[in-house]
């Protein structure tokens, strides 16, 4: 009998491979250095979603769909931003996401991609006593997130840096939170329930 989960196969995935000892992360067959700073966040999101949704559009169309999802999330949650802001940011984020539809469609997945980009700036601004800034559906995802946070367009270099960061944290294999998400998803629960787990 062995303690822990070393050498125990808990799940298989096509999404990523983490070699912690070797310091390597591979996402859908691409090394992290190949993606970070070279692929845009919506491109990597498309790479991760590929094969899970029959209606997944191409890269440019997906970037636009994520932009529209940011607008939808903002419109849905804006009336309760003051209530969410009374909580700590993480609790406010969880409560806001819990109010999103809990289905299994591409639209549901895109709202979940958009929600942190909308809620994080809105809640941080509310904590400072500032009004939330509405998203721009045509803007780059990272640049729009920064604009919603600061209230003005930030430097392209800063937007590229955030975009690169988002690429590096988009999937990390079977860590504890991903495992919890998989357990909930395996029950045929909606995507929102799985993400909240």
ROLUMFI-132070 format. One record per residue: y, z, x of N, C-alpha, C, O in turn. Coordinates in Angstrom, 1 decimal, decimal comma. Layout:
N
    n.v    n.w    n.u   ca.v   ca.w   ca.u    c.v    c.w    c.u    o.v    o.w    o.u
      Y      Z      X      Y      Z      X      Y      Z      X      Y      Z      X
...
***
This chain:
197
    n.v    n.w    n.u   ca.v   ca.w   ca.u    c.v    c.w    c.u    o.v    o.w    o.u
   -1,2    0,0    0,8    0,0    0,0    0,0    1,2    0,0    0,9    1,3    0,7    1,9
    2,2   -0,8    0,5    3,4   -0,9    1,3    4,6   -0,5    0,4    4,7   -0,7   -0,8
    5,5    0,2    1,1    6,7    0,6    0,4    7,7   -0,5    0,4    7,8   -1,3    1,3
    8,6   -0,6   -0,7    9,6   -1,6   -0,7    9,1   -2,9   -1,2    7,9   -3,1   -1,6
    9,9   -4,0   -1,0    9,6   -5,3   -1,5    9,4   -6,3   -0,4    9,4   -7,5   -0,6
    9,4   -5,8    0,9    9,2   -6,8    2,0    7,9   -7,6    1,8    6,8   -7,0    1,5
    8,0   -8,9    1,9    6,8   -9,8    1,8    6,3   -9,9    0,4    5,1  -10,4    0,2
    7,0   -9,4   -0,6    6,6   -9,5   -2,0    7,3  -10,6   -2,6    8,6  -10,6   -2,6
    6,7  -11,6   -3,2    7,3  -12,7   -3,9    7,7  -12,3   -5,3    6,8  -12,1   -6,1
    9,0  -12,0   -5,5    9,4  -11,6   -6,9    9,8  -12,8   -7,7    9,6  -12,7   -9,0
   10,2  -13,9   -7,1   10,6  -15,0   -7,9   10,8  -16,2   -6,9   11,0  -16,0   -5,7
   10,8  -17,4   -7,5   11,0  -18,6   -6,7   12,3  -19,3   -7,3   12,5  -19,2   -8,5
   13,0  -19,9   -6,4   14,2  -20,6   -6,9   14,5  -21,8   -6,1   14,1  -22,0   -4,9
   15,1  -22,8   -6,8   15,6  -24,0   -6,1   17,0  -23,9   -5,6   17,5  -24,8   -5,0
   17,6  -22,8   -6,0   19,1  -22,7   -5,7   19,4  -22,3   -4,3   20,3  -23,0   -3,7
   18,8  -21,3   -3,7   19,3  -20,9   -2,4   18,1  -20,3   -1,6   17,1  -19,8   -2,2
   18,3  -20,2   -0,4   17,4  -19,5    0,5   18,3  -18,7    1,5   19,1  -19,2    2,2
   18,0  -17,4    1,5   18,7  -16,5    2,4   17,8  -16,0    3,5   16,7  -15,4    3,3
   18,2  -16,3    4,7   17,5  -15,8    5,9   18,4  -14,8    6,5   19,2  -15,1    7,4
   18,2  -13,5    6,0   19,1  -12,5    6,5   19,0  -12,2    8,0   20,0  -12,0    8,7
   17,8  -12,2    8,5   17,6  -11,9    9,9   18,2  -13,0   10,8   18,7  -12,8   11,9
   18,1  -14,3   10,3   18,6  -15,4   11,1   20,1  -15,7   10,8   20,7  -16,5   11,4
   20,6  -15,0    9,8   22,0  -15,2    9,4   22,3  -16,5    8,8   23,3  -17,1    9,0
   21,3  -17,0    8,0   21,5  -18,4    7,4   21,4  -18,3    5,9   20,5  -17,6    5,3
   22,3  -19,0    5,2   22,2  -19,2    3,8   22,2  -20,7    3,5   23,1  -21,4    4,0
   21,2  -21,1    2,7   21,1  -22,5    2,3   21,2  -22,6    0,8   20,4  -21,9    0,1
   22,1  -23,4    0,3   22,3  -23,6   -1,1   21,8  -25,0   -1,4   22,4  -26,0   -1,0
   20,8  -25,1   -2,3   20,3  -26,4   -2,7   20,1  -27,4   -1,5   20,4  -28,6   -1,6
   19,5  -26,9   -0,5   19,2  -27,7    0,7   20,3  -27,9    1,7   20,2  -28,6    2,7
   21,5  -27,4    1,4   22,7  -27,5    2,2   23,0  -26,2    2,9   23,1  -25,2    2,2
   23,2  -26,2    4,2   23,6  -25,0    4,9   25,0  -24,6    4,5   25,8  -25,4    4,2
   25,2  -23,3    4,5   26,6  -22,8    4,2   27,7  -23,4    5,0   28,7  -23,8    4,5
   27,5  -23,6    6,4   28,5  -24,2    7,2   28,7  -25,7    6,7   29,8  -26,2    6,9
   27,7  -26,3    6,2   27,9  -27,7    5,7   28,8  -27,7    4,5   29,5  -28,7    4,2
   28,7  -26,7    3,7   29,5  -26,6    2,4   30,8  -26,0    2,5   31,8  -26,6    2,0
   30,9  -24,9    3,2   32,2  -24,1    3,2   33,3  -24,9    3,9   33,1  -25,3    5,1
   34,4  -25,1    3,2   35,5  -25,8    3,8   35,4  -27,3    3,7   36,3  -28,0    4,1
   34,2  -27,8    3,3   34,0  -29,2    3,2   33,8  -29,7    1,7   34,2  -30,8    1,3
   33,1  -28,9    1,0   32,8  -29,2   -0,5   33,8  -28,3   -1,3   34,1  -27,1   -0,9
   34,3  -28,8   -2,3   35,2  -28,0   -3,2   34,3  -27,1   -4,1   33,1  -27,5   -4,4
   34,9  -26,1   -4,6   34,1  -25,1   -5,5   33,5  -25,8   -6,7   32,3  -25,6   -6,9
   34,2  -26,7   -7,4   33,5  -27,4   -8,6   32,3  -28,2   -8,1   31,4  -28,4   -8,9
   32,4  -28,8   -6,9   31,3  -29,6   -6,5   30,0  -28,7   -6,2   28,9  -29,1   -6,6
   30,3  -27,5   -5,7   29,1  -26,6   -5,4   28,6  -26,0   -6,7   27,4  -25,8   -6,9
   29,6  -25,8   -7,7   29,1  -25,3   -9,0   28,2  -26,4   -9,6   27,2  -26,1  -10,2
   28,6  -27,6   -9,5   27,8  -28,7  -10,1   26,4  -28,8   -9,4   25,4  -29,0  -10,0
   26,4  -28,6   -8,1   25,2  -28,5   -7,3   24,2  -27,5   -7,9   23,0  -27,7   -8,0
   24,8  -26,3   -8,2   24,0  -25,2   -8,7   23,6  -25,4  -10,1   22,5  -25,0  -10,5
   24,4  -26,0  -10,9   24,1  -26,3  -12,3   23,1  -27,5  -12,6   22,5  -27,6  -13,6
   23,0  -28,3  -11,5   22,2  -29,5  -11,7   20,8  -29,2  -12,0   20,1  -28,4  -11,4
   20,3  -29,9  -13,1   18,9  -29,7  -13,5   18,7  -28,7  -14,6   17,7  -28,5  -15,2
   19,8  -27,9  -14,9   19,8  -26,9  -15,9   20,4  -27,3  -17,2   20,1  -26,8  -18,3
   21,3  -28,4  -17,2   22,0  -28,8  -18,3   21,9  -30,4  -18,4   22,3  -31,0  -17,4
   21,4  -30,9  -19,5   21,3  -32,4  -19,6   22,6  -33,1  -19,7   22,8  -34,2  -19,3
   23,6  -32,3  -20,1   25,0  -32,9  -20,3   25,9  -32,6  -19,2   27,1  -32,7  -19,3
   25,4  -32,3  -18,0   26,2  -31,9  -16,8   27,0  -33,2  -16,4   26,3  -34,2  -16,0
   28,3  -33,2  -16,3   29,1  -34,3  -15,9   29,1  -34,4  -14,4   28,7  -33,5  -13,7
   29,7  -35,5  -13,9   30,0  -35,7  -12,5   31,0  -34,7  -11,9   31,6  -33,9  -12,7
   31,2  -34,8  -10,6   32,1  -33,8  -10,0   33,5  -33,7  -10,6   34,0  -32,7  -11,0
   34,2  -34,9  -10,7   35,6  -34,9  -11,2   35,6  -34,4  -12,7   36,5  -33,7  -13,0
   34,7  -34,9  -13,5   34,6  -34,5  -14,9   34,3  -33,0  -15,0   34,9  -32,3  -15,9
   33,5  -32,4  -14,1   33,2  -31,0  -14,2   34,4  -30,2  -13,8   34,6  -29,2  -14,4
   35,2  -30,6  -12,8   36,4  -29,9  -12,4   37,3  -29,8  -13,6   37,9  -28,8  -13,9
   37,4  -30,9  -14,4   38,3  -30,9  -15,6   37,7  -30,0  -16,7   38,5  -29,3  -17,3
   36,4  -30,0  -16,8   35,8  -29,2  -17,8   36,0  -27,7  -17,5   36,2  -26,9  -18,4
   35,9  -27,3  -16,2   36,2  -26,0  -15,8   37,6  -25,6  -16,1   37,9  -24,5  -16,5
   38,5  -26,5  -15,9   39,9  -26,3  -16,2   40,1  -26,0  -17,7   40,9  -25,1  -18,1
   39,5  -26,8  -18,5   39,6  -26,6  -19,9   38,9  -25,3  -20,3   39,4  -24,6  -21,3
   37,9  -24,9  -19,7   37,3  -23,6  -19,9   38,2  -22,4  -19,6   38,2  -21,4  -20,3
   39,0  -22,6  -18,5   39,9  -21,5  -18,1   40,9  -21,4  -19,3   41,3  -20,2  -19,7
   41,4  -22,5  -19,8   42,4  -22,4  -20,9   41,7  -21,8  -22,1   42,4  -20,9  -22,8
   40,5  -22,1  -22,5   39,8  -21,6  -23,6   39,6  -20,1  -23,5   39,9  -19,3  -24,4
   39,2  -19,6  -22,3   39,0  -18,2  -22,0   40,3  -17,5  -22,2   40,4  -16,4  -22,8
   41,4  -18,0  -21,6   42,7  -17,4  -21,7   43,1  -17,2  -23,2   43,6  -16,2  -23,6
   43,0  -18,3  -24,0   43,4  -18,3  -25,4   42,6  -17,3  -26,2   43,1  -16,6  -27,0
   41,3  -17,2  -25,9   40,4  -16,2  -26,6   40,7  -14,8  -26,3   40,7  -13,9  -27,1
   41,1  -14,5  -25,0   41,2  -13,1  -24,6   42,6  -12,6  -24,4   42,8  -11,4  -24,3
   43,6  -13,5  -24,4   45,0  -13,1  -24,2   45,4  -12,0  -25,2   46,1  -11,1  -24,8
   45,0  -12,1  -26,5   45,5  -11,0  -27,4   45,0   -9,6  -27,0   45,6   -8,6  -27,4
   43,9   -9,5  -26,3   43,4   -8,2  -25,9   43,7   -7,8  -24,4   43,2   -6,8  -24,0
   44,4   -8,6  -23,7   44,8   -8,3  -22,3   45,3   -6,9  -22,2   45,0   -6,1  -21,3
   46,3   -6,4  -23,1   46,8   -5,1  -22,9   45,7   -4,0  -23,1   45,7   -3,0  -22,3
   44,7   -4,2  -24,0   43,6   -3,3  -24,1   42,7   -3,3  -22,9   42,3   -2,2  -22,4
   42,4   -4,5  -22,4   41,6   -4,6  -21,2   42,3   -4,0  -20,0   41,6   -3,4  -19,1
   43,6   -4,1  -19,9   44,4   -3,6  -18,8   44,4   -2,1  -18,7   44,7   -1,5  -17,7
   44,1   -1,4  -19,8   44,1    0,0  -19,8   42,9    0,5  -19,1   42,8    1,7  -18,7
   41,9   -0,3  -18,8   40,7    0,0  -18,1   40,9   -0,3  -16,6   41,8   -1,0  -16,3
   40,0    0,2  -15,8   40,0   -0,3  -14,4   39,6   -1,8  -14,4   39,1   -2,3  -15,4
   40,0   -2,5  -13,4   39,9   -4,0  -13,4   38,4   -4,4  -13,6   38,2   -5,3  -14,4
   37,4   -3,7  -13,0   36,1   -4,1  -13,2   35,6   -3,9  -14,6   34,9   -4,7  -15,2
   36,0   -2,8  -15,2   35,6   -2,5  -16,6   36,3   -3,5  -17,5   35,7   -3,9  -18,5
   37,5   -3,8  -17,2   38,3   -4,7  -18,1   37,6   -6,1  -18,0   37,5   -6,8  -19,0
   37,2   -6,5  -16,8   36,5   -7,8  -16,6   35,2   -7,8  -17,4   34,9   -8,8  -18,1
   34,4   -6,7  -17,3   33,2   -6,7  -18,1   33,4   -6,7  -19,6   32,7   -7,5  -20,3
   34,4   -6,0  -20,0   34,7   -5,9  -21,5   35,2   -7,3  -22,0   34,8   -7,7  -23,0
   36,0   -8,0  -21,2   36,5   -9,3  -21,5   35,4  -10,3  -21,6   35,3  -11,1  -22,5
   34,5  -10,3  -20,6   33,4  -11,3  -20,5   32,4  -11,0  -21,7   31,9  -11,9  -22,3
   32,3   -9,7  -22,1   31,4   -9,4  -23,2   31,8  -10,0  -24,5   31,0  -10,1  -25,4
   33,1  -10,4  -24,6   33,6  -11,0  -25,8   33,4  -12,5  -25,9   33,7  -13,1  -26,9
   32,9  -13,1  -24,9   32,6  -14,5  -24,8   31,3  -14,8  -25,6   30,4  -14,0  -25,6
   31,2  -16,0  -26,1   30,0  -16,4  -26,8   28,8  -16,3  -25,9   28,9  -16,4  -24,6
   27,6  -15,9  -26,4   26,4  -15,6  -25,7   25,3  -16,6  -25,9   24,2  -16,3  -26,2
   25,7  -17,9  -25,6   24,7  -18,9  -25,8   24,1  -19,4  -24,5   24,2  -18,7  -23,5
   23,5  -20,5  -24,5   22,8  -21,1  -23,4   23,3  -22,5  -23,1   22,5  -23,2  -22,4
   24,4  -22,9  -23,6   24,9  -24,3  -23,4   25,7  -24,4  -22,1   26,1  -23,4  -21,5
   26,0  -25,6  -21,7   26,9  -25,9  -20,6   28,3  -25,3  -20,9   28,9  -24,7  -20,0
   28,8  -25,4  -22,1   30,1  -24,8  -22,4   30,1  -23,3  -22,2   31,1  -22,7  -21,7
   29,0  -22,6  -22,5   28,9  -21,2  -22,3   28,9  -20,9  -20,8   29,6  -20,0  -20,3
   28,2  -21,7  -20,0   28,2  -21,5  -18,6   29,6  -21,7  -18,0   30,0  -21,0  -17,1
   30,3  -22,7  -18,4   31,6  -23,0  -17,9   32,6  -21,9  -18,2   33,5  -21,6  -17,4
   32,5  -21,3  -19,4   33,3  -20,2  -19,8   33,1  -19,0  -18,8   34,0  -18,3  -18,4
   31,8  -18,8  -18,4   31,5  -17,7  -17,5   32,0  -18,0  -16,1   32,3  -17,1  -15,4
   32,0  -19,3  -15,7   32,6  -19,7  -14,4   34,1  -19,4  -14,5   34,7  -19,0  -13,5
   34,7  -19,8  -15,6   36,2  -19,7  -15,7   36,7  -18,2  -15,9   37,8  -17,9  -15,5
   35,9  -17,4  -16,5   36,4  -16,1  -16,9   36,9  -15,2  -15,8   38,0  -14,7  -15,9
   36,2  -15,1  -14,6   36,7  -14,3  -13,5   38,1  -14,9  -13,0   38,9  -14,1  -12,6
   38,2  -16,2  -13,0   39,4  -16,8  -12,5   40,6  -16,6  -13,4   41,8  -16,6  -13,0
   40,3  -16,3  -14,7   41,4  -16,0  -15,7   41,6  -14,5  -15,8   42,7  -14,0  -15,7
   40,5  -13,7  -15,9   40,7  -12,3  -16,1   41,2  -11,5  -14,8   42,0  -10,6  -15,0
   40,8  -11,9  -13,7   41,2  -11,2  -12,5   42,7  -11,2  -12,3   43,4  -10,2  -12,2
   43,3  -12,4  -12,4   44,8  -12,4  -12,3   45,5  -11,7  -13,5   46,5  -11,0  -13,3
   45,0  -12,0  -14,7   45,6  -11,4  -15,8   45,6   -9,9  -15,8   46,6   -9,2  -16,1
   44,5   -9,3  -15,4   44,4   -7,8  -15,3   45,2   -7,3  -14,2   45,8   -6,2  -14,3
   45,2   -7,9  -13,0   46,0   -7,4  -11,9   47,5   -7,5  -12,2   48,2   -6,6  -11,9
   47,9   -8,6  -12,9   49,3   -8,7  -13,3   49,6   -7,6  -14,3   50,7   -7,0  -14,2
   48,8   -7,4  -15,3   49,0   -6,3  -16,3   49,2   -5,0  -15,6   50,0   -4,2  -16,0
   48,4   -4,7  -14,6   48,5   -3,4  -13,9   49,8   -3,2  -13,2   50,3   -2,1  -13,0
   50,4   -4,4  -12,8   51,8   -4,4  -12,2   52,9   -4,4  -13,3   54,1   -4,3  -13,0
   52,5   -4,5  -14,5   53,5   -4,6  -15,6   54,0   -6,0  -15,9   55,0   -6,2  -16,5
   53,3   -7,0  -15,3   53,7   -8,4  -15,5   52,9   -9,1  -16,6   51,7   -8,7  -16,8
   53,5  -10,0  -17,2   52,8  -10,8  -18,3   51,8  -11,8  -17,6   52,0  -12,3  -16,5
   50,7  -12,0  -18,3   49,7  -13,0  -17,9   50,2  -14,4  -17,8   51,0  -14,7  -18,7
   49,8  -15,1  -16,9   50,2  -16,5  -16,7   49,1  -17,4  -17,2   47,9  -17,3  -16,8
   49,4  -18,3  -18,1   48,4  -19,2  -18,7   47,9  -20,2  -17,6   48,6  -20,6  -16,7
   46,6  -20,6  -17,7   46,0  -21,5  -16,8   46,6  -22,9  -17,0   47,1  -23,2  -18,1
   46,4  -23,7  -16,0   46,8  -25,2  -16,1   45,4  -25,9  -16,0   44,8  -25,9  -14,9
   45,0  -26,5  -17,1   43,7  -27,1  -17,1   43,5  -28,3  -16,1   42,4  -28,6  -15,8
   44,6  -28,8  -15,7   44,5  -30,0  -14,7   44,6  -29,5  -13,3   44,4  -30,4  -12,4
   44,8  -28,2  -13,0   44,9  -27,8  -11,7   43,6  -27,5  -11,0   42,5  -27,3  -11,7
   43,6  -27,5   -9,7   42,4  -27,1   -8,9   42,1  -25,7   -9,2   43,0  -24,8   -9,4
   40,8  -25,4   -9,3   40,3  -24,0   -9,8   40,9  -22,9   -8,9   41,5  -22,0   -9,5
   40,8  -23,0   -7,6   41,3  -21,9   -6,7   42,8  -21,8   -6,8   43,4  -20,8   -6,8
   43,5  -23,0   -6,7   44,9  -23,0   -6,8   45,4  -22,5   -8,1   46,5  -21,8   -8,1
   44,8  -22,8   -9,2   45,2  -22,2  -10,5   45,0  -20,7  -10,5   45,9  -20,0  -11,1
   44,0  -20,2  -10,0   43,7  -18,8   -9,9   44,8  -18,1   -9,2   45,4  -17,1   -9,6
   45,2  -18,6   -8,1   46,3  -18,0   -7,3   47,6  -18,1   -8,0   48,4  -17,2   -8,0
   47,9  -19,3   -8,7   49,1  -19,4   -9,5   49,2  -18,4  -10,6   50,2  -17,9  -10,9
   48,0  -18,2  -11,3   48,0  -17,2  -12,4   48,2  -15,8  -11,8   48,7  -15,0  -12,6
   47,9  -15,6  -10,6   48,1  -14,3  -10,0   49,5  -14,0   -9,6   50,1  -13,0   -9,9
   50,1  -15,0   -8,9   51,5  -14,8   -8,3   52,6  -15,3   -9,3   53,7  -14,9   -9,1
   52,2  -16,2  -10,2   53,2  -16,7  -11,1   53,9  -18,0  -10,6   54,8  -18,5  -11,2
   53,5  -18,4   -9,4   54,1  -19,6   -8,8   53,0  -20,3   -8,0   52,0  -19,7   -7,6
   53,2  -21,6   -7,7   52,3  -22,3   -6,8   52,2  -21,7   -5,4   53,3  -21,5   -4,8
   51,1  -21,4   -4,9   50,9  -20,9   -3,6   50,7  -22,1   -2,6   50,5  -23,3   -3,1
   50,6  -21,8   -1,4   50,4  -22,9   -0,4   49,1  -23,5   -0,5   48,1  -22,9   -0,9
   49,0  -24,8   -0,2   47,7  -25,5   -0,3   46,7  -24,9    0,7   45,5  -24,9    0,4
   47,2  -24,4    1,8   46,3  -23,7    2,8   45,6  -22,5    2,1   44,4  -22,2    2,3
   46,4  -21,7    1,4   45,8  -20,5    0,8   44,9  -20,9   -0,3   43,8  -20,2   -0,5
   45,2  -21,9   -1,1   44,3  -22,4   -2,1   43,0  -22,9   -1,5   41,9  -22,6   -2,0
   43,0  -23,6   -0,4   41,8  -24,1    0,3   41,0  -22,9    0,8   39,8  -23,0    0,8
   41,7  -21,9    1,3   41,0  -20,7    1,8   40,2  -20,0    0,7   39,1  -19,6    0,8
   40,9  -19,9   -0,5   40,2  -19,2   -1,6   39,1  -20,1   -2,1   38,0  -19,6   -2,5
   39,3  -21,4   -2,2   38,2  -22,3   -2,6   37,0  -22,2   -1,6   35,9  -22,2   -2,1
   37,3  -22,1   -0,3   36,2  -21,9    0,6   35,5  -20,6    0,4   34,2  -20,5    0,5
   36,2  -19,6    0,1   35,6  -18,2   -0,1   34,7  -18,3   -1,4   33,6  -17,8   -1,3
   35,2  -19,0   -2,4   34,4  -19,1   -3,7   33,1  -19,8   -3,4   32,0  -19,5   -3,9
   33,1  -20,9   -2,5   31,9  -21,6   -2,1   31,0  -20,6   -1,4   29,7  -20,7   -1,7
   31,5  -19,8   -0,6   30,6  -18,9    0,2   29,9  -17,8   -0,6   28,9  -17,3   -0,1
   30,5  -17,5   -1,7   29,9  -16,4   -2,5   29,3  -16,8   -3,8   28,9  -16,0   -4,7
   29,1  -18,1   -4,0   28,7  -18,7   -5,3   27,2  -18,4   -5,6   26,8  -18,3   -6,7
   26,4  -18,2   -4,5   25,0  -17,9   -4,8   24,4  -17,3   -3,5   24,6  -17,8   -2,4
   23,8  -16,1   -3,7   23,2  -15,4   -2,5   21,7  -15,0   -2,8   21,3  -14,0   -2,4
   21,0  -15,9   -3,4   19,6  -15,7   -3,6   19,3  -14,6   -4,5   19,9  -14,4   -5,6
   18,3  -13,8   -4,1   17,7  -12,8   -5,0   18,2  -11,4   -4,6   17,3  -10,5   -4,2
   19,5  -11,1   -4,6   20,0   -9,8   -4,4   19,8   -9,0   -5,7   19,3   -9,5   -6,6
   20,2   -7,7   -5,6   19,9   -6,8   -6,8   20,6   -7,3   -8,1   20,0   -7,3   -9,1
   21,8   -7,8   -8,0   22,5   -8,2   -9,2   21,9   -9,5   -9,8   21,7   -9,7  -11,0
   21,5  -10,4   -8,9   20,8  -11,6   -9,3   19,5  -11,3   -9,9   19,1  -11,9  -10,9
   18,8  -10,4   -9,4   17,5  -10,0   -9,9   17,6   -9,4  -11,3   16,9   -9,8  -12,2
   18,7   -8,6  -11,5   18,9   -8,0  -12,9   19,2   -9,2  -13,9   18,8   -9,2  -15,0
   20,0  -10,1  -13,4   20,4  -11,3  -14,2   19,1  -12,1  -14,6   19,0  -12,5  -15,8
   18,3  -12,3  -13,7   17,0  -13,0  -13,9   16,1  -12,3  -14,9   15,5  -12,9  -15,8
   16,1  -11,0  -14,8   15,2  -10,2  -15,7   15,8  -10,4  -17,2   15,0  -10,6  -18,1
   17,1  -10,2  -17,3   17,7  -10,4  -18,7   17,5  -11,8  -19,2   17,1  -12,0  -20,3
   17,7  -12,8  -18,3   17,6  -14,2  -18,7   16,2  -14,5  -19,1   15,9  -15,4  -20,0
   15,2  -13,9  -18,5   13,8  -14,2  -18,8   13,4  -13,7  -20,2   12,3  -14,2  -20,7
   14,2  -12,9  -20,8   14,0  -12,5  -22,2   14,5  -13,5  -23,2   14,4  -13,2  -24,4
   15,1  -14,6  -22,7   15,7  -15,6  -23,6   17,1  -15,1  -24,1   17,5  -15,6  -25,1
   17,6  -14,1  -23,5   19,0  -13,6  -23,9   20,0  -14,7  -23,5   19,7  -15,6  -22,7
   21,2  -14,7  -24,0   22,2  -15,6  -23,7   22,7  -15,4  -22,3   22,5  -14,4  -21,6
   23,5  -16,5  -21,9   24,0  -16,4  -20,5   25,0  -15,3  -20,3   25,0  -14,7  -19,2
   25,8  -15,0  -21,3   26,8  -13,9  -21,1   26,0  -12,5  -21,0   26,4  -11,7  -20,1
   25,0  -12,3  -21,7   24,2  -11,1  -21,6   23,6  -11,0  -20,2   23,6   -9,9  -19,5
   23,1  -12,1  -19,7   22,5  -12,1  -18,3   23,5  -11,9  -17,3   23,3  -11,1  -16,3
   24,7  -12,5  -17,4   25,7  -12,3  -16,4   26,2  -10,8  -16,4   26,5  -10,2  -15,4
   26,4  -10,3  -17,6   26,9   -8,9  -17,7   25,9   -7,9  -17,1   26,3   -6,9  -16,5
   24,6   -8,2  -17,1   23,6   -7,4  -16,5   23,8   -7,4  -15,0   23,1   -6,7  -14,2
***
